[in-house]
């Protein structure tokens, strides 16, 4: 496209539009450097001033091997983190929304790690922590440094190493509950997080997990659950499946969601719901173990169409929770 402007003479001067809109390359490079450094700046403008509060200890980090950051090392090593985090009494909250929910739930942070652009977004949370918990360090680095520390691109901008709350006793979890979910050996953290999110949204009061089930407070579970893993109480049962008898003793009907020959339709089950329901949900692929199904009081299946025999455990749990939600 060319634009023309008439000079004093009879011949117009035409200039390509692209040459008129082109910015100096040095300005583009400066803007990109500002973004990489954690401060968003409009091209040609001075980067915005970093947020700070004298009550909040902000520590700039440049060395990915800084020993103060050990809580954030090897975050992509699932086996290592799943073993170490419970033993060290910590869990990871990822994203500003999840961090905010953890703080609102009363959980105490050990430290924060973020890029500089997220300081302003988390200003309110950091002030609350400073007033409530004292000097909790806030480590700030460029995106490249933060990625080198954690092992992945932290596009959600912020992490918090949180003190893991003390385990809740089974009696306390069951007290006053009407709907609980029981997860047997679900090893995919994404599925655990999705089940917890549906459970919190659809009236489930707590979650019981088997000895080999994935950690509900693992970083990915917490993130996928959008913080529901923080607010929804859970208990890891030691004896399996023998420990299910404690749920029955507390007045719960054990309802296995499985494709058994004697399974009743969810439509029929919904017509006469028990007062207290413990939904038994099995692992990916093979579903509930024969021992867990044998321990159940009733087996329920979801009616399927179009030749589909079953749903993913996260989707199936949401259907079951909705159908049995407290009226």
Secondary structure, DSSP 8 states (H G I E B T S, - for coil): -EEEE--SSSS-EEEEHHHHH---HHHHHHHHHHHHTT----TTS--------TTS-EEE---TT-GGGGGGTTTT-HHHHHHHHHHHTEEEEESHHHHHHHHHTT--EEEEEE-GGGTTTTHHHHHHHHHHH----EEE--HHHHHHHHSS--TT-EEEEEE------HHHHHTT-SEEEEE-S---HHHHHHHHHHHHHTT--EEEE-TTS--TTSHHHHHHTTTHHHHS-EEE-SSTTTTHHHHHHTT-EEEEE---TT-EEHHHHHTT--SSEEEEE-BTTTBS-HHHHHH-SEEEE----TT-----HHHHHHHHHHHT---
